[in-house]
Amino acid sequence: MNPFRGLLVKELKILKSHFYGVIVTLLFTVLIGLALSHYFNEVNILPAFLFALFFAHILFYPIFILFSLSMETKTQGWLHNPNPGSYLLMSKLVAISVYFVMSIVITIFLVIGSYFYNPGASFYDNIPVVLPVFLLLSITCSSLYFGLWFCFYWFVYYSLKNVPILGRVRPIFLFVIVVVQMFISGLIGESDWYKQLIHMSELDLNIDWLHFNFFVQSEGFTFNMADSTISIVEILLYLFTAILLFITSTWLLEKKVEV
């Protein structure tokens, strides 16, 4: 068997029980939405719950990466694994991606089922066809990006175990690293040169198919992206950061991090 394929199968098996937990959570949330819809006699509550489930997938990669990495603290498997660190880490990301897609597909089927269950819900009348695709792309990229940060911090934390002077204060030192990283990011984000660079590459998304408003009786929920913009430079910077996080995590992993 190909080494990467073997690692992927292992990761799929490890995360399978956690994915079952995701399915149970999805179905339980739907039942709560149904119950509240009947209790308050408001058909738009269930679609709102499903919309929230859709957005909750932004936490999918970070949570599943922590599940997978926590298993390494128990088995110490990769300390004796001869495969490259890129194989070990990529197998985790691919396995999580498989379950991510499956979870999204299940959520979409639940949305379709909700529509046919009660086609009179005004929630669905206001959603442009292209908007869910745009949101799905944004959620997927954001979830993977945050997951890579979680992975990087995890490897840094356990790498510090090999530094005698920092071994006992690793949580504090990691917290300092996070604070410094956020402080530097904030300084760069507020700098004039960065703002000008971002502004020069902005694309205006002031188009109708990104406009969505949703109201439930006298209380309302508004989701409006009609006046949003995206920056090509900012997207490239996020992509570069994600690649750098992957490479750094792989390098730390190949140092045989002892967890």
N, C-alpha and C positions, 0 to 999 in steps of 0.2 A: 504494500500500500504506500502511496505517496506520503511523505512525512507531513506535509501541510494538511492533506486530507485526513490523516489520522488524528492530528491535533484538532481539526475542525469537528470531527465526529465526537471527540472527547468533550469539547466545549459544549456542543449541542446536548449531550447527555447530562452534563453538569447543570446546565441552565434549564433543562426541561421542566423540572418540578417548579421552578420559579415562574416559568411561563404559564403553567397551569394556574398558579396563583393570580396571574394577570387576567386570565380568562374568567376566573371566579369573581375578581374585582369588577370586571366589565359587566358581567351578568347581574351582580348584586347592585351595581349602580343603576342599571336599567330598571330593576325591580323597584328601587327606591323612587326613581323618576316616575314610573307608572303609578305607584301608590300615591305619591304627592299630586300627580295629575288628576287622579280620581278624587282625592280628598278635597282639593281646592277647586275642582271642576275647571281646570285650566290646561288645555291640550298642549300649550307651548312649553310646559315645564320639562317634559321628557326630551324634546329636541334640545333644550338648553343644557340638560345634563349630558347628552351625547356630544354636544359642542364642547363642553368642558372636558370630556374624556378625550376628545380629539386633541385639545391643547395640552392635556396632561402628558401626552407622549413626549413632550420636551424633556421629561425626566427619565425617559426610558433608558437611554444609553448610560447616563451616570449611575443609575440604580443597578442596572445589570452588570456594569463593569465592576462595581463594588461587590456584587454577589460573586462574580467570577474570581476577583482578586482575593476575596476573603477565603475562598477555597484553597488558595495557594498557601495561606498562613497555616492551614491544617496539614496539607500533603507535602509541602516543600518539593513538589514534583520538578519544577524547572531548574532547581539547583543541580540536578543530575541529567538534565535534558541536553543532548548534543546539538539540537536544532538551533538555527540562528534566532536571535531575539525578535527579529522582524516576523518570523513564522509564528512564534509563540504569541506575540501581541496581535498580529493580524488575524490569527485564528479566532481570538476572542471577539474582535470587532466584527468579523464576518458572521460568526454565530449569533451575535446580538442583532446584527442587521437582519438575519433570517427571521428571528422572532419579532423584531420590530415591524417588518413587512406583514407578517401574519397577524399581529395585533391590530395594525392599521386596517387590514382587509376585514377582520372581524368587526371592527368599529364601523366601517363603511356599510357592511351588511346590516348591522343593527340600525344604522341611520335609515337605510332603505326600508327595512322592516317597519320602523317607526312611521315612515311616510305613508306606507300602504295601510298601516294600522289606523292612522288618523290623518288622511290627506287634507283635512280642513285646517290643519295647524298653519297659522299665518307665518310662523318662523321660516318655513321653506319657501314662501313666496318672495322673500326679500334677499335670498342668497343667489348671487350670480354664479353661473356654472363654472367659470374659470377660477373664482376665488378659493374654493377648497384646494385646488391644485397648487396655487400660489402659497397658501398657508402650509400645505403639506411639505413643500420644498423648504420653506423657512423653518418649520418645526424640526424636520429631519437634520438639516445642517446645524441648527442651534444645539440640538440634543447631542449630536456627534461631537461638536466642538466642546461643549461642557464636559462630555464624557472623557475626552482626551485630557482636559485639565485635571479631572479627578484622578485619572491614571497617572499623570505626571506627578501630582502631589503624593500619591501613594508610593511611587517608586522613590521619590526624594525622601519621604519619611523613613522608609526601611533602609535606604542607603546610609542614612545618618547613624544607623546602628553600628556601622563599622568605624565610626569616628569616636574614639574613647571619650573625648572631652564633651561630646554632644549626646552621647548615648542615652543619658538619663533625662535630658531636657529636650528630647526630640519634639514633643508637642508644642512647646513654647517656641522653639526655633522655627518649626514649620509655620506656626502662626505669624511669626515675624516675617518670614519669607512671603506669605500671602499678603500681609499688610503692605510691605514694601512694594510688591508687584502691583497691587491696586493703587498705591500712591503714585508710582511712576506712570502707570497707565492713565491716571487722572490728570497728571501734569501734562502728559503728551496730548491727551484729548482736549485740554483747555488752551493749549498753545495756539498762537495765531497762525503759525506756518502750517500746522496740522489742519486747522479749520479751513484754511485757504486751499490746501491740497484736496481735502474732501469735497469742498464746494466746487472745485474745478471739474470734478469727475461725476457730479451728481446727475441722475436721470430722474425726471419728473414723472411720478405715477398718478398724476391728476386725471384719472380716467374712470369712467362709470363702472366698469366691471370690478373695481376694487372698492366699491361703496356698499356698505351693508349696515342697515339699522334694524334693530329688533326691539319690540316693546311688548310687555306683558301687562295687560289691563292698565291700571294707573301707574304702575311701576315700569321703568324702561331699562333696557340694556342696549347700548349703542356700540357698535364696532365699526369704525370708519377709517378706511385707509385711502380715501379718495385724494387726500392732500399729502400723501407720503412721498418720500424720495429715497432712492438708493444710490450709493456711491460705489463706482467701480473700484477706486483705489481702496476703499474700506473693505470691500469684499476680498480683494487680493491680499490685503494685510491679514485678514482673518484666515485665509487659505494658507498663507505663509506661516502664520503662528501655529496652525493645526499641524502642518508638516513638521515644523520644528519641534513641537511637543511630541509627535510620534517618534522622531529620530532620537530625541533626548531620552525618552522613556525606553526605547529599544537599547540604547547605549547603556543605561543604568541596569537594565535587565541582563544584558550580556556580561555585566560585572558580577553576575550571580548574586543578586540581592537575597540576603538571608532574612526571611520573615519569621 
